[in-house]
Every structure is written in C-alpha cells, then in structure tokens.
C-alpha cells in the first residue's frame, strides 16, 4: 500500500509539472502565433489585403457617417438681476434639443493585420443640431429691455447640450458604442458583394492609436 501511495503521489507530481511546462510553452510561443497564422492560412492574408484596398477606396469616396441621433426635452430657467434691486425678471422655457452625431470617414485610419483589420476612428462630432421652444413663460417686473431674448437663451442652452453629449463620460461611452456598431454595419454592407468574411474587425479611438505609437 505504501508503494502504491508513493506511485500515485509521483504521478500527481508529474501531472502538475507537465501542465506547468505546457503553460510556459504556450506563453513562449504566443508572440509567434500571428506569424504562424500567416504562414498556415495565407488565403486569409490575401483576402485581408484585397478587401483592405476596397475599403480604403470606399472611405476615400465617402464623407460623413451618422452613428446616432439624440432627442432631449428639458427646462431652462433664467433670471434677470439688477444691482440694488436684485431679481427683476425671470424666464422659464421648456425646450426640445435634437442632434445628429457622426464621424468624418476621411479621418479613419485603416491598418491590415494577419488575421484582422484595425480601424482607428476619429472622435464623434455633432453633424447638425437644433433646439426649439415648446413653452415660454416670462415674468418681467422691471423692463423688457434688460432681459435676454428667448433666442439667446436657447442658443446658450444648445451649446450646453452639445458639450454634454461630447464630453460627459456616460454619453461619450454610449456614443462610442453606437459609433462602432454603425461603422461595422457600414463595412459589412460594403463587403457584402464579396461573400463571407474570414477575418475580424477591431476598432480603436484614433487618439489611443497615436498614444500607443508614441510609447
């Protein structure tokens, strides 16, 4: 029984050692995986190179791509203040803000790899937007002459909405997700006449690609 236990312990030990060596071997070979992939499957590399050129031509001949739209209703309040007298008027506006958000396709950078095509995408921008008053209430106690116009208040609010959707992290991440989805759908539409695709797409922010190149 004692010899049997020792043999069993020895087999367990050898099993652990062999698994550890396998893990180390995989880690050592990982940097060469893409090179081996290119040698084993040269047809995919050829497909990537051919379709990269097709996509480059499509991007060059295209302009802007709308990736999402925004519609928001809100209320803005403004007070008119005068020295000594204090608040002499107020305006409350219920408004609707709408925007089309997209990217400039001419700024997209395409980089073919052995098993994928990497796209560096520019930051989304407001392609066009607008704001309208749904309801306006004014309480002027002193003079209309010193009160901001409804148009001025709406223009100021429109600028705030623009900054909100382009800079607030929550909105920025959602728009980035919409950008990747809309752009991939466009790529698939362009490549649909060429049959099934055997490689993947990868999307990066263009500033992330620049940062990687500088490190």
Rosetta constraint file for C-alpha pairs under 8 A:
AtomPair CA 1 CA 5 HARMONIC 6.22 0.50
AtomPair CA 2 CA 6 HARMONIC 6.35 0.50
AtomPair CA 3 CA 7 HARMONIC 6.23 0.50
AtomPair CA 4 CA 8 HARMONIC 6.18 0.50
AtomPair CA 5 CA 9 HARMONIC 6.12 0.50
AtomPair CA 6 CA 10 HARMONIC 6.06 0.50
AtomPair CA 7 CA 11 HARMONIC 6.20 0.50
AtomPair CA 8 CA 12 HARMONIC 6.32 0.50
AtomPair CA 9 CA 13 HARMONIC 6.17 0.50
AtomPair CA 10 CA 14 HARMONIC 6.16 0.50
AtomPair CA 11 CA 15 HARMONIC 6.09 0.50
AtomPair CA 12 CA 16 HARMONIC 6.27 0.50
AtomPair CA 13 CA 17 HARMONIC 6.25 0.50
AtomPair CA 14 CA 18 HARMONIC 6.06 0.50
AtomPair CA 15 CA 19 HARMONIC 6.23 0.50
AtomPair CA 16 CA 20 HARMONIC 6.19 0.50
AtomPair CA 17 CA 21 HARMONIC 6.18 0.50
AtomPair CA 18 CA 22 HARMONIC 6.15 0.50
AtomPair CA 19 CA 23 HARMONIC 6.29 0.50
AtomPair CA 20 CA 24 HARMONIC 6.29 0.50
AtomPair CA 21 CA 25 HARMONIC 6.06 0.50
AtomPair CA 22 CA 26 HARMONIC 6.23 0.50
AtomPair CA 23 CA 27 HARMONIC 6.29 0.50
AtomPair CA 24 CA 28 HARMONIC 6.22 0.50
AtomPair CA 25 CA 29 HARMONIC 6.20 0.50
AtomPair CA 26 CA 30 HARMONIC 5.93 0.50
AtomPair CA 27 CA 31 HARMONIC 7.88 0.50
AtomPair CA 29 CA 33 HARMONIC 6.46 0.50
AtomPair CA 32 CA 36 HARMONIC 6.22 0.50
AtomPair CA 33 CA 37 HARMONIC 6.01 0.50
AtomPair CA 34 CA 38 HARMONIC 6.18 0.50
AtomPair CA 34 CA 114 HARMONIC 6.45 0.50
AtomPair CA 34 CA 115 HARMONIC 7.52 0.50
AtomPair CA 35 CA 39 HARMONIC 6.49 0.50
AtomPair CA 35 CA 114 HARMONIC 7.60 0.50
AtomPair CA 36 CA 40 HARMONIC 6.06 0.50
AtomPair CA 37 CA 41 HARMONIC 5.89 0.50
AtomPair CA 37 CA 114 HARMONIC 7.27 0.50
AtomPair CA 37 CA 115 HARMONIC 7.67 0.50
AtomPair CA 38 CA 42 HARMONIC 5.49 0.50
AtomPair CA 38 CA 44 HARMONIC 7.83 0.50
AtomPair CA 38 CA 45 HARMONIC 6.49 0.50
AtomPair CA 38 CA 114 HARMONIC 5.72 0.50
AtomPair CA 38 CA 115 HARMONIC 7.64 0.50
AtomPair CA 41 CA 45 HARMONIC 7.16 0.50
AtomPair CA 42 CA 46 HARMONIC 6.34 0.50
AtomPair CA 43 CA 47 HARMONIC 6.12 0.50
AtomPair CA 44 CA 48 HARMONIC 6.07 0.50
AtomPair CA 44 CA 114 HARMONIC 7.64 0.50
AtomPair CA 44 CA 115 HARMONIC 6.97 0.50
AtomPair CA 44 CA 198 HARMONIC 6.54 0.50
AtomPair CA 44 CA 199 HARMONIC 6.99 0.50
AtomPair CA 45 CA 49 HARMONIC 6.22 0.50
AtomPair CA 45 CA 113 HARMONIC 7.84 0.50
AtomPair CA 45 CA 114 HARMONIC 5.62 0.50
AtomPair CA 45 CA 115 HARMONIC 6.89 0.50
AtomPair CA 46 CA 50 HARMONIC 6.13 0.50
AtomPair CA 47 CA 51 HARMONIC 6.03 0.50
AtomPair CA 48 CA 52 HARMONIC 5.78 0.50
AtomPair CA 48 CA 112 HARMONIC 6.60 0.50
AtomPair CA 48 CA 113 HARMONIC 7.65 0.50
AtomPair CA 48 CA 114 HARMONIC 7.69 0.50
AtomPair CA 48 CA 115 HARMONIC 7.67 0.50
AtomPair CA 48 CA 116 HARMONIC 7.15 0.50
AtomPair CA 48 CA 117 HARMONIC 7.14 0.50
AtomPair CA 48 CA 199 HARMONIC 7.36 0.50
AtomPair CA 49 CA 53 HARMONIC 6.53 0.50
AtomPair CA 49 CA 112 HARMONIC 6.73 0.50
AtomPair CA 50 CA 54 HARMONIC 6.64 0.50
AtomPair CA 51 CA 55 HARMONIC 6.10 0.50
AtomPair CA 51 CA 191 HARMONIC 7.67 0.50
AtomPair CA 52 CA 56 HARMONIC 6.08 0.50
AtomPair CA 52 CA 110 HARMONIC 7.57 0.50
AtomPair CA 52 CA 112 HARMONIC 6.56 0.50
AtomPair CA 52 CA 117 HARMONIC 7.46 0.50
AtomPair CA 53 CA 57 HARMONIC 6.33 0.50
AtomPair CA 54 CA 58 HARMONIC 6.37 0.50
AtomPair CA 55 CA 59 HARMONIC 6.10 0.50
AtomPair CA 55 CA 187 HARMONIC 7.53 0.50
AtomPair CA 55 CA 190 HARMONIC 7.55 0.50
AtomPair CA 56 CA 60 HARMONIC 6.14 0.50
AtomPair CA 56 CA 110 HARMONIC 7.24 0.50
AtomPair CA 57 CA 61 HARMONIC 6.24 0.50
AtomPair CA 58 CA 62 HARMONIC 6.16 0.50
AtomPair CA 58 CA 190 HARMONIC 7.75 0.50
AtomPair CA 59 CA 63 HARMONIC 7.57 0.50
AtomPair CA 59 CA 105 HARMONIC 5.82 0.50
AtomPair CA 59 CA 106 HARMONIC 6.18 0.50
AtomPair CA 59 CA 108 HARMONIC 7.62 0.50
AtomPair CA 60 CA 105 HARMONIC 7.58 0.50
AtomPair CA 60 CA 106 HARMONIC 5.95 0.50
AtomPair CA 62 CA 105 HARMONIC 6.40 0.50
AtomPair CA 62 CA 106 HARMONIC 7.17 0.50
AtomPair CA 63 CA 104 HARMONIC 6.05 0.50
AtomPair CA 63 CA 105 HARMONIC 5.45 0.50
AtomPair CA 63 CA 106 HARMONIC 6.29 0.50
AtomPair CA 64 CA 102 HARMONIC 6.76 0.50
AtomPair CA 64 CA 103 HARMONIC 5.70 0.50
AtomPair CA 64 CA 104 HARMONIC 4.61 0.50
AtomPair CA 64 CA 105 HARMONIC 5.47 0.50
AtomPair CA 64 CA 106 HARMONIC 7.88 0.50
AtomPair CA 65 CA 102 HARMONIC 5.31 0.50
AtomPair CA 65 CA 103 HARMONIC 5.48 0.50
AtomPair CA 65 CA 104 HARMONIC 6.59 0.50
AtomPair CA 65 CA 105 HARMONIC 6.67 0.50
AtomPair CA 65 CA 183 HARMONIC 7.78 0.50
AtomPair CA 66 CA 100 HARMONIC 6.60 0.50
AtomPair CA 66 CA 101 HARMONIC 5.72 0.50
AtomPair CA 66 CA 102 HARMONIC 4.11 0.50
AtomPair CA 66 CA 103 HARMONIC 6.74 0.50
AtomPair CA 66 CA 127 HARMONIC 7.68 0.50
AtomPair CA 66 CA 182 HARMONIC 7.89 0.50
AtomPair CA 67 CA 100 HARMONIC 7.92 0.50
AtomPair CA 67 CA 101 HARMONIC 6.00 0.50
AtomPair CA 67 CA 102 HARMONIC 4.85 0.50
AtomPair CA 67 CA 103 HARMONIC 7.39 0.50
AtomPair CA 67 CA 175 HARMONIC 7.79 0.50
AtomPair CA 67 CA 178 HARMONIC 5.97 0.50
AtomPair CA 67 CA 179 HARMONIC 5.10 0.50
AtomPair CA 67 CA 181 HARMONIC 7.98 0.50
AtomPair CA 67 CA 182 HARMONIC 5.36 0.50
AtomPair CA 67 CA 183 HARMONIC 7.38 0.50
AtomPair CA 68 CA 100 HARMONIC 6.32 0.50
AtomPair CA 68 CA 101 HARMONIC 5.46 0.50
AtomPair CA 68 CA 102 HARMONIC 6.77 0.50
AtomPair CA 68 CA 175 HARMONIC 7.10 0.50
AtomPair CA 68 CA 178 HARMONIC 6.36 0.50
AtomPair CA 68 CA 179 HARMONIC 7.42 0.50
AtomPair CA 69 CA 98 HARMONIC 7.39 0.50
AtomPair CA 69 CA 99 HARMONIC 5.66 0.50
AtomPair CA 69 CA 100 HARMONIC 4.64 0.50
AtomPair CA 69 CA 101 HARMONIC 5.93 0.50
AtomPair CA 70 CA 97 HARMONIC 7.70 0.50
AtomPair CA 70 CA 98 HARMONIC 5.31 0.50
AtomPair CA 70 CA 99 HARMONIC 5.02 0.50
AtomPair CA 70 CA 100 HARMONIC 6.52 0.50
AtomPair CA 70 CA 101 HARMONIC 7.79 0.50
AtomPair CA 71 CA 96 HARMONIC 7.06 0.50
AtomPair CA 71 CA 97 HARMONIC 5.68 0.50
AtomPair CA 71 CA 98 HARMONIC 4.42 0.50
AtomPair CA 71 CA 99 HARMONIC 6.69 0.50
AtomPair CA 72 CA 96 HARMONIC 5.62 0.50
AtomPair CA 72 CA 97 HARMONIC 5.09 0.50
AtomPair CA 72 CA 98 HARMONIC 6.42 0.50
AtomPair CA 73 CA 94 HARMONIC 7.28 0.50
AtomPair CA 73 CA 95 HARMONIC 5.59 0.50
AtomPair CA 73 CA 96 HARMONIC 4.34 0.50
AtomPair CA 73 CA 97 HARMONIC 6.22 0.50
AtomPair CA 74 CA 94 HARMONIC 5.76 0.50
AtomPair CA 74 CA 95 HARMONIC 5.49 0.50
AtomPair CA 74 CA 96 HARMONIC 6.55 0.50
AtomPair CA 75 CA 92 HARMONIC 7.00 0.50
AtomPair CA 75 CA 93 HARMONIC 5.61 0.50
AtomPair CA 75 CA 94 HARMONIC 4.41 0.50
AtomPair CA 75 CA 95 HARMONIC 6.10 0.50
AtomPair CA 76 CA 92 HARMONIC 5.82 0.50
AtomPair CA 76 CA 93 HARMONIC 5.37 0.50
AtomPair CA 76 CA 94 HARMONIC 6.57 0.50
AtomPair CA 76 CA 95 HARMONIC 7.70 0.50
AtomPair CA 76 CA 157 HARMONIC 7.65 0.50
AtomPair CA 77 CA 90 HARMONIC 7.26 0.50
AtomPair CA 77 CA 91 HARMONIC 5.72 0.50
AtomPair CA 77 CA 92 HARMONIC 4.51 0.50
AtomPair CA 77 CA 93 HARMONIC 6.50 0.50
AtomPair CA 78 CA 90 HARMONIC 5.57 0.50
AtomPair CA 78 CA 91 HARMONIC 5.17 0.50
AtomPair CA 78 CA 92 HARMONIC 6.53 0.50
AtomPair CA 78 CA 153 HARMONIC 7.91 0.50
AtomPair CA 79 CA 87 HARMONIC 6.60 0.50
AtomPair CA 79 CA 88 HARMONIC 7.71 0.50
AtomPair CA 79 CA 89 HARMONIC 5.76 0.50
AtomPair CA 79 CA 90 HARMONIC 4.21 0.50
AtomPair CA 79 CA 91 HARMONIC 6.36 0.50
AtomPair CA 80 CA 87 HARMONIC 5.62 0.50
AtomPair CA 80 CA 88 HARMONIC 5.70 0.50
AtomPair CA 80 CA 89 HARMONIC 4.89 0.50
AtomPair CA 80 CA 90 HARMONIC 5.84 0.50
AtomPair CA 80 CA 146 HARMONIC 7.45 0.50
AtomPair CA 80 CA 147 HARMONIC 5.98 0.50
AtomPair CA 80 CA 148 HARMONIC 7.81 0.50
AtomPair CA 81 CA 85 HARMONIC 7.50 0.50
AtomPair CA 81 CA 86 HARMONIC 5.05 0.50
AtomPair CA 81 CA 87 HARMONIC 4.22 0.50
AtomPair CA 81 CA 88 HARMONIC 5.72 0.50
AtomPair CA 81 CA 89 HARMONIC 7.17 0.50
AtomPair CA 82 CA 86 HARMONIC 5.00 0.50
AtomPair CA 82 CA 87 HARMONIC 6.28 0.50
AtomPair CA 82 CA 88 HARMONIC 6.71 0.50
AtomPair CA 88 CA 140 HARMONIC 6.30 0.50
AtomPair CA 88 CA 141 HARMONIC 5.00 0.50
AtomPair CA 88 CA 142 HARMONIC 5.39 0.50
AtomPair CA 88 CA 143 HARMONIC 7.84 0.50
AtomPair CA 89 CA 138 HARMONIC 7.49 0.50
AtomPair CA 89 CA 139 HARMONIC 5.33 0.50
AtomPair CA 89 CA 140 HARMONIC 4.11 0.50
AtomPair CA 89 CA 141 HARMONIC 5.35 0.50
AtomPair CA 89 CA 142 HARMONIC 6.83 0.50
AtomPair CA 89 CA 147 HARMONIC 7.30 0.50
AtomPair CA 90 CA 138 HARMONIC 5.89 0.50
AtomPair CA 90 CA 139 HARMONIC 5.20 0.50
AtomPair CA 90 CA 140 HARMONIC 6.31 0.50
AtomPair CA 91 CA 136 HARMONIC 7.26 0.50
AtomPair CA 91 CA 137 HARMONIC 5.71 0.50
AtomPair CA 91 CA 138 HARMONIC 4.47 0.50
AtomPair CA 91 CA 139 HARMONIC 6.36 0.50
AtomPair CA 92 CA 136 HARMONIC 5.86 0.50
AtomPair CA 92 CA 137 HARMONIC 5.13 0.50
AtomPair CA 92 CA 138 HARMONIC 6.47 0.50
AtomPair CA 93 CA 133 HARMONIC 6.46 0.50
AtomPair CA 93 CA 134 HARMONIC 7.33 0.50
AtomPair CA 93 CA 135 HARMONIC 5.65 0.50
AtomPair CA 93 CA 136 HARMONIC 4.54 0.50
AtomPair CA 93 CA 137 HARMONIC 6.40 0.50
AtomPair CA 94 CA 133 HARMONIC 6.01 0.50
AtomPair CA 94 CA 134 HARMONIC 5.36 0.50
AtomPair CA 94 CA 135 HARMONIC 5.04 0.50
AtomPair CA 94 CA 136 HARMONIC 6.52 0.50
AtomPair CA 95 CA 131 HARMONIC 6.84 0.50
AtomPair CA 95 CA 132 HARMONIC 5.59 0.50
AtomPair CA 95 CA 133 HARMONIC 4.47 0.50
AtomPair CA 95 CA 134 HARMONIC 5.15 0.50
AtomPair CA 95 CA 135 HARMONIC 7.02 0.50
AtomPair CA 96 CA 131 HARMONIC 5.63 0.50
AtomPair CA 96 CA 132 HARMONIC 5.45 0.50
AtomPair CA 96 CA 133 HARMONIC 6.59 0.50
AtomPair CA 96 CA 134 HARMONIC 6.86 0.50
AtomPair CA 97 CA 129 HARMONIC 7.49 0.50
AtomPair CA 97 CA 130 HARMONIC 5.91 0.50
AtomPair CA 97 CA 131 HARMONIC 4.42 0.50
AtomPair CA 97 CA 132 HARMONIC 6.71 0.50
AtomPair CA 97 CA 158 HARMONIC 7.09 0.50
AtomPair CA 97 CA 161 HARMONIC 7.62 0.50
AtomPair CA 98 CA 129 HARMONIC 5.57 0.50
AtomPair CA 98 CA 130 HARMONIC 5.51 0.50
AtomPair CA 98 CA 131 HARMONIC 6.40 0.50
AtomPair CA 99 CA 126 HARMONIC 6.79 0.50
AtomPair CA 99 CA 127 HARMONIC 7.52 0.50
AtomPair CA 99 CA 128 HARMONIC 5.85 0.50
AtomPair CA 99 CA 129 HARMONIC 4.02 0.50
AtomPair CA 99 CA 130 HARMONIC 6.46 0.50
AtomPair CA 100 CA 126 HARMONIC 6.02 0.50
AtomPair CA 100 CA 127 HARMONIC 5.44 0.50
AtomPair CA 100 CA 128 HARMONIC 5.43 0.50
AtomPair CA 100 CA 129 HARMONIC 6.15 0.50
AtomPair CA 101 CA 124 HARMONIC 6.43 0.50
AtomPair CA 101 CA 125 HARMONIC 5.63 0.50
AtomPair CA 101 CA 126 HARMONIC 4.61 0.50
AtomPair CA 101 CA 127 HARMONIC 5.35 0.50
AtomPair CA 101 CA 128 HARMONIC 7.34 0.50
AtomPair CA 102 CA 124 HARMONIC 5.13 0.50
AtomPair CA 102 CA 125 HARMONIC 5.61 0.50
AtomPair CA 102 CA 126 HARMONIC 6.52 0.50
AtomPair CA 102 CA 127 HARMONIC 6.12 0.50
AtomPair CA 102 CA 179 HARMONIC 7.33 0.50
AtomPair CA 103 CA 121 HARMONIC 7.88 0.50
AtomPair CA 103 CA 122 HARMONIC 6.49 0.50
AtomPair CA 103 CA 123 HARMONIC 6.77 0.50
AtomPair CA 103 CA 124 HARMONIC 4.83 0.50
AtomPair CA 103 CA 125 HARMONIC 6.14 0.50
AtomPair CA 103 CA 179 HARMONIC 7.93 0.50
AtomPair CA 104 CA 108 HARMONIC 7.36 0.50
AtomPair CA 104 CA 122 HARMONIC 7.16 0.50
AtomPair CA 104 CA 124 HARMONIC 7.94 0.50
AtomPair CA 107 CA 121 HARMONIC 7.22 0.50
AtomPair CA 107 CA 122 HARMONIC 6.27 0.50
AtomPair CA 108 CA 119 HARMONIC 6.74 0.50
AtomPair CA 108 CA 120 HARMONIC 5.79 0.50
AtomPair CA 108 CA 121 HARMONIC 5.06 0.50
AtomPair CA 108 CA 122 HARMONIC 6.35 0.50
AtomPair CA 108 CA 206 HARMONIC 7.93 0.50
AtomPair CA 109 CA 119 HARMONIC 5.71 0.50
AtomPair CA 109 CA 120 HARMONIC 5.00 0.50
AtomPair CA 109 CA 121 HARMONIC 6.78 0.50
AtomPair CA 109 CA 206 HARMONIC 7.76 0.50
AtomPair CA 110 CA 117 HARMONIC 6.98 0.50
AtomPair CA 110 CA 118 HARMONIC 5.94 0.50
AtomPair CA 110 CA 119 HARMONIC 4.79 0.50
AtomPair CA 110 CA 120 HARMONIC 6.55 0.50
AtomPair CA 111 CA 117 HARMONIC 5.79 0.50
AtomPair CA 111 CA 118 HARMONIC 5.06 0.50
AtomPair CA 111 CA 119 HARMONIC 6.38 0.50
AtomPair CA 112 CA 116 HARMONIC 6.42 0.50
AtomPair CA 112 CA 117 HARMONIC 4.43 0.50
AtomPair CA 112 CA 118 HARMONIC 6.17 0.50
AtomPair CA 113 CA 117 HARMONIC 5.64 0.50
AtomPair CA 113 CA 118 HARMONIC 7.20 0.50
AtomPair CA 115 CA 199 HARMONIC 5.48 0.50
AtomPair CA 115 CA 200 HARMONIC 6.79 0.50
AtomPair CA 116 CA 199 HARMONIC 5.16 0.50
AtomPair CA 116 CA 200 HARMONIC 4.63 0.50
AtomPair CA 116 CA 201 HARMONIC 5.51 0.50
AtomPair CA 116 CA 202 HARMONIC 7.01 0.50
AtomPair CA 117 CA 199 HARMONIC 7.76 0.50
AtomPair CA 117 CA 200 HARMONIC 6.58 0.50
AtomPair CA 117 CA 201 HARMONIC 5.12 0.50
AtomPair CA 117 CA 202 HARMONIC 6.27 0.50
AtomPair CA 118 CA 201 HARMONIC 6.01 0.50
AtomPair CA 118 CA 202 HARMONIC 4.70 0.50
AtomPair CA 118 CA 203 HARMONIC 5.97 0.50
AtomPair CA 118 CA 204 HARMONIC 7.49 0.50
AtomPair CA 119 CA 201 HARMONIC 7.46 0.50
AtomPair CA 119 CA 202 HARMONIC 6.11 0.50
AtomPair CA 119 CA 203 HARMONIC 4.95 0.50
AtomPair CA 119 CA 204 HARMONIC 6.19 0.50
AtomPair CA 120 CA 203 HARMONIC 6.04 0.50
AtomPair CA 120 CA 204 HARMONIC 4.80 0.50
AtomPair CA 120 CA 205 HARMONIC 5.44 0.50
AtomPair CA 120 CA 206 HARMONIC 4.59 0.50
AtomPair CA 120 CA 209 HARMONIC 6.68 0.50
AtomPair CA 121 CA 203 HARMONIC 7.00 0.50
AtomPair CA 121 CA 204 HARMONIC 6.10 0.50
AtomPair CA 121 CA 205 HARMONIC 5.09 0.50
AtomPair CA 121 CA 206 HARMONIC 5.05 0.50
AtomPair CA 122 CA 205 HARMONIC 6.23 0.50
AtomPair CA 122 CA 206 HARMONIC 5.30 0.50
AtomPair CA 122 CA 207 HARMONIC 7.76 0.50
AtomPair CA 123 CA 205 HARMONIC 6.97 0.50
AtomPair CA 123 CA 206 HARMONIC 7.44 0.50
AtomPair CA 124 CA 166 HARMONIC 7.67 0.50
AtomPair CA 124 CA 175 HARMONIC 7.56 0.50
AtomPair CA 124 CA 176 HARMONIC 7.54 0.50
AtomPair CA 124 CA 179 HARMONIC 7.53 0.50
AtomPair CA 125 CA 166 HARMONIC 7.25 0.50
AtomPair CA 126 CA 162 HARMONIC 7.30 0.50
AtomPair CA 130 CA 158 HARMONIC 7.21 0.50
AtomPair CA 131 CA 154 HARMONIC 6.75 0.50
AtomPair CA 131 CA 155 HARMONIC 7.75 0.50
AtomPair CA 131 CA 158 HARMONIC 6.24 0.50
AtomPair CA 132 CA 154 HARMONIC 7.40 0.50
AtomPair CA 133 CA 154 HARMONIC 7.58 0.50
AtomPair CA 140 CA 144 HARMONIC 6.66 0.50
AtomPair CA 143 CA 147 HARMONIC 7.16 0.50
AtomPair CA 148 CA 152 HARMONIC 6.35 0.50
AtomPair CA 148 CA 153 HARMONIC 6.73 0.50
AtomPair CA 149 CA 153 HARMONIC 6.40 0.50
AtomPair CA 150 CA 154 HARMONIC 6.14 0.50
AtomPair CA 151 CA 155 HARMONIC 6.12 0.50
AtomPair CA 152 CA 156 HARMONIC 6.28 0.50
AtomPair CA 153 CA 157 HARMONIC 6.25 0.50
AtomPair CA 154 CA 158 HARMONIC 6.06 0.50
AtomPair CA 155 CA 159 HARMONIC 6.44 0.50
AtomPair CA 156 CA 160 HARMONIC 6.51 0.50
AtomPair CA 157 CA 161 HARMONIC 6.24 0.50
AtomPair CA 158 CA 162 HARMONIC 6.26 0.50
AtomPair CA 159 CA 163 HARMONIC 6.35 0.50
AtomPair CA 160 CA 164 HARMONIC 6.12 0.50
AtomPair CA 161 CA 165 HARMONIC 6.39 0.50
AtomPair CA 162 CA 166 HARMONIC 6.38 0.50
AtomPair CA 163 CA 167 HARMONIC 5.78 0.50
AtomPair CA 163 CA 168 HARMONIC 7.70 0.50
AtomPair CA 164 CA 168 HARMONIC 5.34 0.50
AtomPair CA 164 CA 171 HARMONIC 7.53 0.50
AtomPair CA 165 CA 171 HARMONIC 5.36 0.50
AtomPair CA 165 CA 172 HARMONIC 6.32 0.50
AtomPair CA 166 CA 171 HARMONIC 7.05 0.50
AtomPair CA 166 CA 172 HARMONIC 5.71 0.50
AtomPair CA 167 CA 171 HARMONIC 7.46 0.50
AtomPair CA 167 CA 172 HARMONIC 6.09 0.50
AtomPair CA 168 CA 172 HARMONIC 5.91 0.50
AtomPair CA 169 CA 173 HARMONIC 5.98 0.50
AtomPair CA 170 CA 174 HARMONIC 6.51 0.50
AtomPair CA 171 CA 175 HARMONIC 6.15 0.50
AtomPair CA 172 CA 176 HARMONIC 6.16 0.50
AtomPair CA 173 CA 177 HARMONIC 6.27 0.50
AtomPair CA 174 CA 178 HARMONIC 6.26 0.50
AtomPair CA 175 CA 179 HARMONIC 6.00 0.50
AtomPair CA 176 CA 180 HARMONIC 6.36 0.50
AtomPair CA 177 CA 181 HARMONIC 6.36 0.50
AtomPair CA 178 CA 182 HARMONIC 6.05 0.50
AtomPair CA 179 CA 183 HARMONIC 5.94 0.50
AtomPair CA 180 CA 184 HARMONIC 6.03 0.50
AtomPair CA 180 CA 203 HARMONIC 6.78 0.50
AtomPair CA 181 CA 185 HARMONIC 6.23 0.50
AtomPair CA 182 CA 186 HARMONIC 6.30 0.50
AtomPair CA 183 CA 187 HARMONIC 6.28 0.50
AtomPair CA 184 CA 188 HARMONIC 6.16 0.50
AtomPair CA 184 CA 201 HARMONIC 7.90 0.50
AtomPair CA 185 CA 189 HARMONIC 6.19 0.50
AtomPair CA 186 CA 190 HARMONIC 6.30 0.50
AtomPair CA 187 CA 191 HARMONIC 6.24 0.50
AtomPair CA 188 CA 192 HARMONIC 5.77 0.50
AtomPair CA 191 CA 195 HARMONIC 7.35 0.50
AtomPair CA 192 CA 196 HARMONIC 7.65 0.50
AtomPair CA 204 CA 208 HARMONIC 6.68 0.50
AtomPair CA 204 CA 209 HARMONIC 6.82 0.50
AtomPair CA 205 CA 209 HARMONIC 6.64 0.50
AtomPair CA 206 CA 210 HARMONIC 6.39 0.50
AtomPair CA 207 CA 211 HARMONIC 6.11 0.50
AtomPair CA 208 CA 212 HARMONIC 6.22 0.50
AtomPair CA 209 CA 213 HARMONIC 6.32 0.50
AtomPair CA 210 CA 214 HARMONIC 6.34 0.50
AtomPair CA 211 CA 215 HARMONIC 6.43 0.50
